[in-house]
């Protein structure tokens, strides 16, 4: 029941933030799509190489961690072909940490969309 409640709260939070995710009906994590927040591609997307994809995703990963205190697993490290997908593990935190994480996600989305530094 606790895992289901957390999953539902994460999905509701991401929906409120207009952050796409793969909705799950079971599991300890879900995939969220942060591609809109990736740094710009240095070339035409069709010509982007694997190194460029890794670098752009790593830059986003570091921004999430260092500026917003959010730690998510980059999808490329899990063999996802597309950069910008992150694994959100919602079961490995205390209730207080979980609540803080949801607040930080909301803050992140609002900050990035409103170009606040």
Buried (B, 14 or more C-beta within 10 A) or exposed (E): EEEEEBBEBBBEBBEEBEBBBEEEEEEEBBBBBBBEBBBEBEEEEEEBEEEBBBBBBBEBBEBBEEEBEBBBBBBBEEEBEEBBBBBBBBEEBEEEEBEBBBEBBBBBBEEBEEEEE
